């Protein structure tokens, strides 16, 4: 019979663990601003869409489109 126990991972040296931790921290410091900026850009785009939709639907009963409301009145 064979023993199917999992082997324990070898412990890392102190310097290797410190390098690994520094690498993870550096990667996090790079990823975090990218994720934050991307989230803000997406939220800004959604807000812009809602703003433009609100302008278009401000008077839905008038039967005019948004570009017709911006034209000067003819005399």
PDB file of N, CA, C and O in Angstrom:
ATOM      1  N   UNK A   1       0.835  -1.189   0.000  1.00  0.00           N
ATOM      2  CA  UNK A   1       0.000   0.000   0.000  1.00  0.00           C
ATOM      3  C   UNK A   1       0.876   1.246   0.000  1.00  0.00           C
ATOM      4  O   UNK A   1       1.979   1.268   0.546  1.00  0.00           O
ATOM      5  N   UNK A   2       0.345   2.264  -0.626  1.00  0.00           N
ATOM      6  CA  UNK A   2       1.084   3.524  -0.639  1.00  0.00           C
ATOM      7  C   UNK A   2       0.414   4.519   0.279  1.00  0.00           C
ATOM      8  O   UNK A   2      -0.798   4.471   0.489  1.00  0.00           O
ATOM      9  N   UNK A   3       1.186   5.395   0.809  1.00  0.00           N
ATOM     10  CA  UNK A   3       0.681   6.424   1.704  1.00  0.00           C
ATOM     11  C   UNK A   3       0.299   7.652   0.870  1.00  0.00           C
ATOM     12  O   UNK A   3       1.162   8.211   0.193  1.00  0.00           O
ATOM     13  N   UNK A   4      -0.975   8.090   0.898  1.00  0.00           N
ATOM     14  CA  UNK A   4      -1.457   9.210   0.085  1.00  0.00           C
ATOM     15  C   UNK A   4      -1.529  10.510   0.878  1.00  0.00           C
ATOM     16  O   UNK A   4      -2.382  11.350   0.594  1.00  0.00           O
ATOM     17  N   UNK A   5      -0.687  10.689   1.829  1.00  0.00           N
ATOM     18  CA  UNK A   5      -0.699  11.939   2.583  1.00  0.00           C
ATOM     19  C   UNK A   5      -0.021  13.020   1.756  1.00  0.00           C
ATOM     20  O   UNK A   5       0.917  12.745   1.008  1.00  0.00           O
ATOM     21  N   UNK A   6      -0.502  14.250   1.896  1.00  0.00           N
ATOM     22  CA  UNK A   6       0.092  15.367   1.166  1.00  0.00           C
ATOM     23  C   UNK A   6       1.389  15.776   1.830  1.00  0.00           C
ATOM     24  O   UNK A   6       1.525  15.756   3.054  1.00  0.00           O
ATOM     25  N   UNK A   7       2.334  16.147   0.991  1.00  0.00           N
ATOM     26  CA  UNK A   7       3.610  16.577   1.519  1.00  0.00           C
ATOM     27  C   UNK A   7       3.506  18.023   1.989  1.00  0.00           C
ATOM     28  O   UNK A   7       2.813  18.842   1.385  1.00  0.00           O
ATOM     29  N   UNK A   8       4.192  18.312   3.052  1.00  0.00           N
ATOM     30  CA  UNK A   8       4.240  19.681   3.565  1.00  0.00           C
ATOM     31  C   UNK A   8       5.138  20.510   2.646  1.00  0.00           C
ATOM     32  O   UNK A   8       6.196  20.032   2.239  1.00  0.00           O
ATOM     33  N   UNK A   9       4.738  21.748   2.307  1.00  0.00           N
ATOM     34  CA  UNK A   9       5.633  22.567   1.494  1.00  0.00           C
ATOM     35  C   UNK A   9       6.875  22.939   2.296  1.00  0.00           C
ATOM     36  O   UNK A   9       6.820  23.116   3.513  1.00  0.00           O
ATOM     37  N   UNK A  10       7.971  23.052   1.602  1.00  0.00           N
ATOM     38  CA  UNK A  10       9.217  23.407   2.272  1.00  0.00           C
ATOM     39  C   UNK A  10       9.148  24.857   2.746  1.00  0.00           C
ATOM     40  O   UNK A  10       8.693  25.728   2.004  1.00  0.00           O
ATOM     41  N   UNK A  11       9.588  25.119   3.954  1.00  0.00           N
ATOM     42  CA  UNK A  11       9.553  26.506   4.428  1.00  0.00           C
ATOM     43  C   UNK A  11      10.540  27.356   3.647  1.00  0.00           C
ATOM     44  O   UNK A  11      11.650  26.923   3.334  1.00  0.00           O
ATOM     45  N   UNK A  12      10.103  28.605   3.331  1.00  0.00           N
ATOM     46  CA  UNK A  12      10.979  29.520   2.606  1.00  0.00           C
ATOM     47  C   UNK A  12      11.958  30.157   3.580  1.00  0.00           C
ATOM     48  O   UNK A  12      11.697  30.270   4.778  1.00  0.00           O
ATOM     49  N   UNK A  13      13.069  30.561   3.038  1.00  0.00           N
ATOM     50  CA  UNK A  13      14.010  31.278   3.882  1.00  0.00           C
ATOM     51  C   UNK A  13      13.431  32.654   4.193  1.00  0.00           C
ATOM     52  O   UNK A  13      12.511  33.115   3.517  1.00  0.00           O
ATOM     53  N   UNK A  14      13.958  33.288   5.189  1.00  0.00           N
ATOM     54  CA  UNK A  14      13.436  34.582   5.625  1.00  0.00           C
ATOM     55  C   UNK A  14      13.562  35.622   4.515  1.00  0.00           C
ATOM     56  O   UNK A  14      12.642  36.415   4.310  1.00  0.00           O
ATOM     57  N   UNK A  15      14.680  35.633   3.799  1.00  0.00           N
ATOM     58  CA  UNK A  15      14.882  36.635   2.752  1.00  0.00           C
ATOM     59  C   UNK A  15      13.962  36.368   1.558  1.00  0.00           C
ATOM     60  O   UNK A  15      13.464  37.312   0.944  1.00  0.00           O
ATOM     61  N   UNK A  16      13.733  35.100   1.223  1.00  0.00           N
ATOM     62  CA  UNK A  16      12.830  34.774   0.124  1.00  0.00           C
ATOM     63  C   UNK A  16      11.401  35.177   0.477  1.00  0.00           C
ATOM     64  O   UNK A  16      10.664  35.656  -0.385  1.00  0.00           O
ATOM     65  N   UNK A  17      11.009  34.993   1.711  1.00  0.00           N
ATOM     66  CA  UNK A  17       9.671  35.395   2.139  1.00  0.00           C
ATOM     67  C   UNK A  17       9.527  36.905   2.094  1.00  0.00           C
ATOM     68  O   UNK A  17       8.476  37.409   1.700  1.00  0.00           O
ATOM     69  N   UNK A  18      10.554  37.633   2.488  1.00  0.00           N
ATOM     70  CA  UNK A  18      10.515  39.092   2.452  1.00  0.00           C
ATOM     71  C   UNK A  18      10.436  39.588   1.015  1.00  0.00           C
ATOM     72  O   UNK A  18       9.696  40.528   0.725  1.00  0.00           O
ATOM     73  N   UNK A  19      11.195  38.964   0.106  1.00  0.00           N
ATOM     74  CA  UNK A  19      11.140  39.357  -1.309  1.00  0.00           C
ATOM     75  C   UNK A  19       9.767  39.079  -1.899  1.00  0.00           C
ATOM     76  O   UNK A  19       9.237  39.882  -2.666  1.00  0.00           O
ATOM     77  N   UNK A  20       9.189  37.931  -1.534  1.00  0.00           N
ATOM     78  CA  UNK A  20       7.861  37.582  -2.023  1.00  0.00           C
ATOM     79  C   UNK A  20       6.829  38.592  -1.525  1.00  0.00           C
ATOM     80  O   UNK A  20       5.955  39.010  -2.284  1.00  0.00           O
ATOM     81  N   UNK A  21       6.923  38.981  -0.270  1.00  0.00           N
ATOM     82  CA  UNK A  21       5.995  39.957   0.298  1.00  0.00           C
ATOM     83  C   UNK A  21       6.146  41.314  -0.376  1.00  0.00           C
ATOM     84  O   UNK A  21       5.151  41.981  -0.657  1.00  0.00           O
ATOM     85  N   UNK A  22       7.389  41.729  -0.639  1.00  0.00           N
ATOM     86  CA  UNK A  22       7.622  43.013  -1.318  1.00  0.00           C
ATOM     87  C   UNK A  22       7.064  42.981  -2.743  1.00  0.00           C
ATOM     88  O   UNK A  22       6.503  43.968  -3.219  1.00  0.00           O
ATOM     89  N   UNK A  23       7.221  41.850  -3.412  1.00  0.00           N
ATOM     90  CA  UNK A  23       6.688  41.708  -4.762  1.00  0.00           C
ATOM     91  C   UNK A  23       5.169  41.782  -4.786  1.00  0.00           C
ATOM     92  O   UNK A  23       4.579  42.414  -5.663  1.00  0.00           O
ATOM     93  N   UNK A  24       4.551  41.135  -3.824  1.00  0.00           N
ATOM     94  CA  UNK A  24       3.079  41.192  -3.743  1.00  0.00           C
ATOM     95  C   UNK A  24       2.593  42.601  -3.431  1.00  0.00           C
ATOM     96  O   UNK A  24       1.594  43.057  -3.987  1.00  0.00           O
ATOM     97  N   UNK A  25       3.304  43.289  -2.537  1.00  0.00           N
ATOM     98  CA  UNK A  25       2.919  44.659  -2.183  1.00  0.00           C
ATOM     99  C   UNK A  25       3.073  45.586  -3.383  1.00  0.00           C
ATOM    100  O   UNK A  25       2.216  46.437  -3.623  1.00  0.00           O
ATOM    101  N   UNK A  26       4.161  45.427  -4.140  1.00  0.00           N
ATOM    102  CA  UNK A  26       4.379  46.257  -5.320  1.00  0.00           C
ATOM    103  C   UNK A  26       3.297  46.005  -6.363  1.00  0.00           C
ATOM    104  O   UNK A  26       2.795  46.949  -6.973  1.00  0.00           O
ATOM    105  N   UNK A  27       2.938  44.758  -6.573  1.00  0.00           N
ATOM    106  CA  UNK A  27       1.885  44.420  -7.527  1.00  0.00           C
ATOM    107  C   UNK A  27       0.544  45.015  -7.090  1.00  0.00           C
ATOM    108  O   UNK A  27      -0.237  45.474  -7.924  1.00  0.00           O
ATOM    109  N   UNK A  28       0.283  45.006  -5.792  1.00  0.00           N
ATOM    110  CA  UNK A  28      -0.953  45.582  -5.287  1.00  0.00           C
ATOM    111  C   UNK A  28      -0.967  47.090  -5.491  1.00  0.00           C
ATOM    112  O   UNK A  28      -2.000  47.664  -5.834  1.00  0.00           O
ATOM    113  N   UNK A  29       0.184  47.734  -5.280  1.00  0.00           N
ATOM    114  CA  UNK A  29       0.263  49.185  -5.454  1.00  0.00           C
ATOM    115  C   UNK A  29       0.119  49.594  -6.920  1.00  0.00           C
ATOM    116  O   UNK A  29      -0.241  50.734  -7.213  1.00  0.00           O
ATOM    117  N   UNK A  30       0.393  48.689  -7.822  1.00  0.00           N
ATOM    118  CA  UNK A  30       0.191  48.962  -9.247  1.00  0.00           C
ATOM    119  C   UNK A  30      -1.264  48.700  -9.629  1.00  0.00           C
ATOM    120  O   UNK A  30      -1.870  49.496 -10.346  1.00  0.00           O
ATOM    121  N   UNK A  31      -1.824  47.593  -9.155  1.00  0.00           N
ATOM    122  CA  UNK A  31      -3.189  47.217  -9.528  1.00  0.00           C
ATOM    123  C   UNK A  31      -4.248  48.125  -8.927  1.00  0.00           C
ATOM    124  O   UNK A  31      -5.231  48.442  -9.598  1.00  0.00           O
ATOM    125  N   UNK A  32      -4.078  48.550  -7.686  1.00  0.00           N
ATOM    126  CA  UNK A  32      -5.117  49.327  -7.000  1.00  0.00           C
ATOM    127  C   UNK A  32      -5.474  50.612  -7.740  1.00  0.00           C
ATOM    128  O   UNK A  32      -6.662  50.854  -7.956  1.00  0.00           O
ATOM    129  N   UNK A  33      -4.507  51.458  -8.146  1.00  0.00           N
ATOM    130  CA  UNK A  33      -4.896  52.673  -8.883  1.00  0.00           C
ATOM    131  C   UNK A  33      -5.554  52.373 -10.228  1.00  0.00           C
ATOM    132  O   UNK A  33      -6.436  53.106 -10.673  1.00  0.00           O
ATOM    133  N   UNK A  34      -5.117  51.288 -10.871  1.00  0.00           N
ATOM    134  CA  UNK A  34      -5.735  50.924 -12.150  1.00  0.00           C
ATOM    135  C   UNK A  34      -7.195  50.549 -11.931  1.00  0.00           C
ATOM    136  O   UNK A  34      -8.063  51.000 -12.678  1.00  0.00           O
ATOM    137  N   UNK A  35      -7.481  49.732 -10.919  1.00  0.00           N
ATOM    138  CA  UNK A  35      -8.859  49.340 -10.634  1.00  0.00           C
ATOM    139  C   UNK A  35      -9.701  50.545 -10.209  1.00  0.00           C
ATOM    140  O   UNK A  35     -10.852  50.680 -10.623  1.00  0.00           O
ATOM    141  N   UNK A  36      -9.123  51.416  -9.383  1.00  0.00           N
ATOM    142  CA  UNK A  36      -9.869  52.584  -8.916  1.00  0.00           C
ATOM    143  C   UNK A  36     -10.183  53.515 -10.085  1.00  0.00           C
ATOM    144  O   UNK A  36     -11.313  53.986 -10.212  1.00  0.00           O
ATOM    145  N   UNK A  37      -9.198  53.784 -10.936  1.00  0.00           N
ATOM    146  CA  UNK A  37      -9.418  54.658 -12.088  1.00  0.00           C
ATOM    147  C   UNK A  37     -10.438  54.044 -13.047  1.00  0.00           C
ATOM    148  O   UNK A  37     -11.313  54.744 -13.556  1.00  0.00           O
ATOM    149  N   UNK A  38     -10.327  52.753 -13.290  1.00  0.00           N
ATOM    150  CA  UNK A  38     -11.281  52.090 -14.175  1.00  0.00           C
ATOM    151  C   UNK A  38     -12.697  52.136 -13.637  1.00  0.00           C
ATOM    152  O   UNK A  38     -13.647  52.343 -14.393  1.00  0.00           O
ATOM    153  N   UNK A  39     -12.842  51.946 -12.344  1.00  0.00           N
ATOM    154  CA  UNK A  39     -14.165  52.005 -11.730  1.00  0.00           C
ATOM    155  C   UNK A  39     -14.743  53.410 -11.827  1.00  0.00           C
ATOM    156  O   UNK A  39     -15.932  53.571 -12.103  1.00  0.00           O
ATOM    157  N   UNK A  40     -13.920  54.421 -11.606  1.00  0.00           N
ATOM    158  CA  UNK A  40     -14.401  55.794 -11.694  1.00  0.00           C
ATOM    159  C   UNK A  40     -14.775  56.163 -13.134  1.00  0.00           C
ATOM    160  O   UNK A  40     -15.763  56.863 -13.354  1.00  0.00           O
ATOM    161  N   UNK A  41     -14.006  55.706 -14.097  1.00  0.00           N
ATOM    162  CA  UNK A  41     -14.357  55.968 -15.493  1.00  0.00           C
ATOM    163  C   UNK A  41     -15.678  55.303 -15.864  1.00  0.00           C
ATOM    164  O   UNK A  41     -16.514  55.907 -16.536  1.00  0.00           O
ATOM    165  N   UNK A  42     -15.862  54.073 -15.430  1.00  0.00           N
ATOM    166  CA  UNK A  42     -17.121  53.378 -15.712  1.00  0.00           C
ATOM    167  C   UNK A  42     -18.297  54.085 -15.041  1.00  0.00           C
ATOM    168  O   UNK A  42     -19.348  54.257 -15.658  1.00  0.00           O
ATOM    169  N   UNK A  43     -18.130  54.496 -13.781  1.00  0.00           N
ATOM    170  CA  UNK A  43     -19.199  55.194 -13.072  1.00  0.00           C
ATOM    171  C   UNK A  43     -19.510  56.533 -13.746  1.00  0.00           C
ATOM    172  O   UNK A  43     -20.674  56.915 -13.863  1.00  0.00           O
ATOM    173  N   UNK A  44     -18.478  57.240 -14.186  1.00  0.00           N
ATOM    174  CA  UNK A  44     -18.695  58.500 -14.893  1.00  0.00           C
ATOM    175  C   UNK A  44     -19.457  58.298 -16.189  1.00  0.00           C
ATOM    176  O   UNK A  44     -20.317  59.108 -16.536  1.00  0.00           O
ATOM    177  N   UNK A  45     -19.152  57.224 -16.910  1.00  0.00           N
ATOM    178  CA  UNK A  45     -19.871  56.924 -18.141  1.00  0.00           C
ATOM    179  C   UNK A  45     -21.337  56.620 -17.854  1.00  0.00           C
ATOM    180  O   UNK A  45     -22.216  57.086 -18.580  1.00  0.00           O
ATOM    181  N   UNK A  46     -21.611  55.852 -16.813  1.00  0.00           N
ATOM    182  CA  UNK A  46     -23.000  55.542 -16.447  1.00  0.00           C
ATOM    183  C   UNK A  46     -23.748  56.817 -16.053  1.00  0.00           C
ATOM    184  O   UNK A  46     -24.898  57.007 -16.450  1.00  0.00           O
ATOM    185  N   UNK A  47     -23.103  57.687 -15.276  1.00  0.00           N
ATOM    186  CA  UNK A  47     -23.734  58.946 -14.873  1.00  0.00           C
ATOM    187  C   UNK A  47     -24.007  59.814 -16.102  1.00  0.00           C
ATOM    188  O   UNK A  47     -25.063  60.440 -16.194  1.00  0.00           O
ATOM    189  N   UNK A  48     -23.069  59.854 -17.038  1.00  0.00           N
ATOM    190  CA  UNK A  48     -23.287  60.607 -18.273  1.00  0.00           C
ATOM    191  C   UNK A  48     -24.484  60.065 -19.042  1.00  0.00           C
ATOM    192  O   UNK A  48     -25.304  60.839 -19.535  1.00  0.00           O
ATOM    193  N   UNK A  49     -24.592  58.750 -19.149  1.00  0.00           N
ATOM    194  CA  UNK A  49     -25.745  58.164 -19.840  1.00  0.00           C
ATOM    195  C   UNK A  49     -27.057  58.521 -19.135  1.00  0.00           C
ATOM    196  O   UNK A  49     -28.048  58.849 -19.788  1.00  0.00           O
ATOM    197  N   UNK A  50     -27.058  58.455 -17.814  1.00  0.00           N
ATOM    198  CA  UNK A  50     -28.270  58.803 -17.077  1.00  0.00           C
ATOM    199  C   UNK A  50     -28.611  60.279 -17.243  1.00  0.00           C
ATOM    200  O   UNK A  50     -29.783  60.634 -17.367  1.00  0.00           O
ATOM    201  N   UNK A  51     -27.600  61.138 -17.247  1.00  0.00           N
ATOM    202  CA  UNK A  51     -27.834  62.568 -17.435  1.00  0.00           C
ATOM    203  C   UNK A  51     -28.422  62.841 -18.815  1.00  0.00           C
ATOM    204  O   UNK A  51     -29.394  63.585 -18.945  1.00  0.00           O
ATOM    205  N   UNK A  52     -27.829  62.236 -19.844  1.00  0.00           N
ATOM    206  CA  UNK A  52     -28.327  62.454 -21.196  1.00  0.00           C
ATOM    207  C   UNK A  52     -29.724  61.870 -21.371  1.00  0.00           C
ATOM    208  O   UNK A  52     -30.552  62.455 -22.069  1.00  0.00           O
ATOM    209  N   UNK A  53     -29.992  60.744 -20.758  1.00  0.00           N
ATOM    210  CA  UNK A  53     -31.323  60.154 -20.837  1.00  0.00           C
ATOM    211  C   UNK A  53     -32.331  61.028 -20.105  1.00  0.00           C
ATOM    212  O   UNK A  53     -33.467  61.161 -20.560  1.00  0.00           O
ATOM    213  N   UNK A  54     -31.948  61.619 -18.996  1.00  0.00           N
ATOM    214  CA  UNK A  54     -32.845  62.513 -18.260  1.00  0.00           C
ATOM    215  C   UNK A  54     -33.183  63.750 -19.050  1.00  0.00           C
ATOM    216  O   UNK A  54     -34.311  64.238 -18.983  1.00  0.00           O
ATOM    217  N   UNK A  55     -32.219  64.273 -19.804  1.00  0.00           N
ATOM    218  CA  UNK A  55     -32.506  65.440 -20.649  1.00  0.00           C
ATOM    219  C   UNK A  55     -33.468  65.064 -21.764  1.00  0.00           C
ATOM    220  O   UNK A  55     -34.362  65.838 -22.108  1.00  0.00           O
ATOM    221  N   UNK A  56     -33.286  63.882 -22.325  1.00  0.00           N
ATOM    222  CA  UNK A  56     -34.139  63.455 -23.436  1.00  0.00           C
ATOM    223  C   UNK A  56     -35.556  63.181 -22.966  1.00  0.00           C
ATOM    224  O   UNK A  56     -36.514  63.445 -23.693  1.00  0.00           O
ATOM    225  N   UNK A  57     -35.696  62.656 -21.759  1.00  0.00           N
ATOM    226  CA  UNK A  57     -37.007  62.274 -21.252  1.00  0.00           C
ATOM    227  C   UNK A  57     -37.615  63.327 -20.334  1.00  0.00           C
ATOM    228  O   UNK A  57     -38.573  63.035 -19.618  1.00  0.00           O
ATOM    229  N   UNK A  58     -37.074  64.551 -20.342  1.00  0.00           N
ATOM    230  CA  UNK A  58     -37.587  65.559 -19.415  1.00  0.00           C
ATOM    231  C   UNK A  58     -39.026  65.943 -19.746  1.00  0.00           C
ATOM    232  O   UNK A  58     -39.792  66.269 -18.839  1.00  0.00           O
ATOM    233  N   UNK A  59     -39.416  65.914 -21.027  1.00  0.00           N
ATOM    234  CA  UNK A  59     -40.791  66.207 -21.420  1.00  0.00           C
ATOM    235  C   UNK A  59     -41.265  65.161 -22.431  1.00  0.00           C
ATOM    236  O   UNK A  59     -41.389  65.463 -23.618  1.00  0.00           O
ATOM    237  N   UNK A  60     -41.527  63.957 -21.980  1.00  0.00           N
ATOM    238  CA  UNK A  60     -41.874  62.900 -22.931  1.00  0.00           C
ATOM    239  C   UNK A  60     -43.219  63.119 -23.611  1.00  0.00           C
ATOM    240  O   UNK A  60     -43.461  62.553 -24.677  1.00  0.00           O
ATOM    241  N   UNK A  61     -44.096  63.922 -23.027  1.00  0.00           N
ATOM    242  CA  UNK A  61     -45.421  64.128 -23.591  1.00  0.00           C
ATOM    243  C   UNK A  61     -45.425  65.174 -24.696  1.00  0.00           C
ATOM    244  O   UNK A  61     -46.420  65.294 -25.410  1.00  0.00           O
ATOM    245  N   UNK A  62     -44.347  65.936 -24.862  1.00  0.00           N
ATOM    246  CA  UNK A  62     -44.351  67.028 -25.832  1.00  0.00           C
ATOM    247  C   UNK A  62     -44.243  66.520 -27.264  1.00  0.00           C
ATOM    248  O   UNK A  62     -44.629  67.228 -28.193  1.00  0.00           O
ATOM    249  N   UNK A  63     -43.732  65.319 -27.463  1.00  0.00           N
ATOM    250  CA  UNK A  63     -43.631  64.758 -28.799  1.00  0.00           C
ATOM    251  C   UNK A  63     -42.459  65.298 -29.588  1.00  0.00           C
ATOM    252  O   UNK A  63     -42.361  65.036 -30.786  1.00  0.00           O
ATOM    253  N   UNK A  64     -41.570  66.039 -28.961  1.00  0.00           N
ATOM    254  CA  UNK A  64     -40.402  66.560 -29.667  1.00  0.00           C
ATOM    255  C   UNK A  64     -39.173  65.795 -29.208  1.00  0.00           C
ATOM    256  O   UNK A  64     -39.106  65.292 -28.086  1.00  0.00           O
ATOM    257  N   UNK A  65     -38.219  65.723 -30.095  1.00  0.00           N
ATOM    258  CA  UNK A  65     -36.966  65.082 -29.719  1.00  0.00           C
ATOM    259  C   UNK A  65     -36.058  66.109 -29.065  1.00  0.00           C
ATOM    260  O   UNK A  65     -36.339  67.306 -29.108  1.00  0.00           O
ATOM    261  N   UNK A  66     -34.986  65.653 -28.468  1.00  0.00           N
ATOM    262  CA  UNK A  66     -34.097  66.563 -27.747  1.00  0.00           C
ATOM    263  C   UNK A  66     -33.449  67.562 -28.692  1.00  0.00           C
ATOM    264  O   UNK A  66     -33.226  68.708 -28.303  1.00  0.00           O
ATOM    265  N   UNK A  67     -33.135  67.160 -29.935  1.00  0.00           N
ATOM    266  CA  UNK A  67     -32.506  68.118 -30.856  1.00  0.00           C
ATOM    267  C   UNK A  67     -33.493  69.159 -31.319  1.00  0.00           C
ATOM    268  O   UNK A  67     -33.084  70.275 -31.642  1.00  0.00           O
ATOM    269  N   UNK A  68     -34.797  68.842 -31.369  1.00  0.00           N
ATOM    270  CA  UNK A  68     -35.786  69.847 -31.764  1.00  0.00           C
ATOM    271  C   UNK A  68     -35.984  70.876 -30.658  1.00  0.00           C
ATOM    272  O   UNK A  68     -36.315  72.027 -30.942  1.00  0.00           O
ATOM    273  N   UNK A  69     -35.787  70.481 -29.403  1.00  0.00           N
ATOM    274  CA  UNK A  69     -35.969  71.417 -28.301  1.00  0.00           C
ATOM    275  C   UNK A  69     -34.834  72.437 -28.256  1.00  0.00           C
ATOM    276  O   UNK A  69     -35.003  73.507 -27.670  1.00  0.00           O
ATOM    277  N   UNK A  70     -33.680  72.136 -28.860  1.00  0.00           N
ATOM    278  CA  UNK A  70     -32.563  73.055 -28.784  1.00  0.00           C
ATOM    279  C   UNK A  70     -32.531  74.039 -29.945  1.00  0.00           C
ATOM    280  O   UNK A  70     -31.767  75.003 -29.907  1.00  0.00           O
ATOM    281  N   UNK A  71     -33.340  73.821 -30.975  1.00  0.00           N
ATOM    282  CA  UNK A  71     -33.352  74.726 -32.114  1.00  0.00           C
ATOM    283  C   UNK A  71     -34.021  76.045 -31.737  1.00  0.00           C
ATOM    284  O   UNK A  71     -34.957  76.044 -30.938  1.00  0.00           O
ATOM    285  N   UNK A  72     -33.568  77.165 -32.289  1.00  0.00           N
ATOM    286  CA  UNK A  72     -34.226  78.440 -32.000  1.00  0.00           C
ATOM    287  C   UNK A  72     -35.619  78.472 -32.617  1.00  0.00           C
ATOM    288  O   UNK A  72     -35.858  77.866 -33.661  1.00  0.00           O
ATOM    289  N   UNK A  73     -36.514  79.168 -31.980  1.00  0.00           N
ATOM    290  CA  UNK A  73     -37.896  79.268 -32.475  1.00  0.00           C
ATOM    291  C   UNK A  73     -37.936  80.126 -33.719  1.00  0.00           C
ATOM    292  O   UNK A  73     -37.296  81.174 -33.805  1.00  0.00           O
ATOM    293  N   UNK A  74     -38.708  79.649 -34.682  1.00  0.00           N
ATOM    294  CA  UNK A  74     -38.860  80.418 -35.927  1.00  0.00           C
ATOM    295  C   UNK A  74     -39.949  81.450 -35.742  1.00  0.00           C
ATOM    296  O   UNK A  74     -40.955  81.179 -35.087  1.00  0.00           O
ATOM    297  N   UNK A  75     -39.761  82.644 -36.315  1.00  0.00           N
ATOM    298  CA  UNK A  75     -40.797  83.684 -36.185  1.00  0.00           C
ATOM    299  C   UNK A  75     -41.599  83.821 -37.449  1.00  0.00           C
ATOM    300  O   UNK A  75     -42.510  84.646 -37.516  1.00  0.00           O
TER     301      UNK A  75
END
